[in-house]
Amino acid sequence: MILSEIETRIKSKIESIGTPLKNWDVQINYGIKTGFNEAFIIDQAKRDELLKNCPEADEIIRPILRGREIHKYSIEKNDQYLLFVPWHFPLHNDNNIMGVSSVAEEAFKKEYTAVYDHLLKFKDQLGKRNQAETGIRYEWYALQRFGSNYWKNFNLPKIIYPNMTKFMPFYYDELGHYLNDKCFMITGQHLSYLTAFFNSSIFKYCFNNNFPELMGGTRELRKIFFEIIPVKQVNDEINDIFERMVTKVQSLKSQQLPTLNVEQEIDEILFDLYNLTTEEKEVIGFIEIQ
């Protein structure tokens, strides 16, 4: 796409004062790949049943979001929970276990009997997942990919977003949602500011075309494209301002109340932070994409 002179100037200005995300104190990670959702994704009724018979399972039954349930400053409530069963569970913290562990399976069966019995109903299908790994690197009852190096980050404050989207939506999550493999999460430094920036008109105006366009106008927000986006770094004081703004707009969204004024105020703060002229602000305008 050929940019006009002022469009080129704006994009160059924004990029020149930014630092690529890969050089920030942040981590960008995928969600969880179960390998067979029917076994690991349960509804509220099944959750209640399992907890009635196995109260200890509360620590491994986590709320989960899919990419289509993430919107700009909001999420859709669902009736979905993940059975978070890492490799070698419940001995997953034992670094001496290198492959399938019958000891781990026996411990799982004994300590979480109701969950084990639920997964046992799907043993045949679970055993047919990745043939090079299932039953070799991990037990038949474990998740195929659970984020072994970063799974604890799901419990931290984080930015979440879908990996393929028309609308480029970002949500600041403090509720400990886990994510499926159609999503990414960002953890680390100054997340409120980053949430505001990614949802801003500046971001959509300058960086929408940095992501490959697929069929139907969908954009692919893979890590390799995302981590090279340059964003101006800020201090804690500036982040605190955006924390209040993001909290406000997400609260309004959750109540299905209007947020236009707040979102425009966020844009104005970012315009000033990037020292945009009146003309440059007018050229960008307010890009209202949900």
MOQUIDA-V689358 format. One line per field, one symbol per residue. phi: phi as a letter, one per 40 degrees, with the letter a starting at -180 (. if undefined). burial: + if it has 16 or more other C-alpha atoms within 10 Angstrom, else -. A space follows every 50 residues. Layout:
BEGIN
phi=???
burial=???
END
This chain:
BEGIN
phi=.cccccccccccccccbbbddcbccbbbbcccbcgaddccbbccccdccc cccadccdcbbbcbbbdccbbcgabccbbbbbccbcdgdcbccccccbad bccccccccccbdccdcccccbdccccccdccbcgbcacdccccbbgdca ccccccdacbaccbacbfcbbcbbbgccbcccbbbbbhcfccccdccccc cdccccbdccbdcbcggcbbbcdcccccccbccbccccccccccccdccc cccccfbcbdccccccdcccdcccfccdccccccgbccbc
burial=------+--++--++---+-++---+++++++++++--++++----+--+ +-----+---++++++++-++++++----++++++++++++-----+--+ +--++-+++--+++++--++-+---++-+----++-+++++++++++--- +-++-++++++++++++++++++--++++++++++++-++++++++++++ ++++++++--+-+----++++++--++-+++++-----+--++-++-+++ -++-----+---++-+++-++--+-+----+--+-+----
END
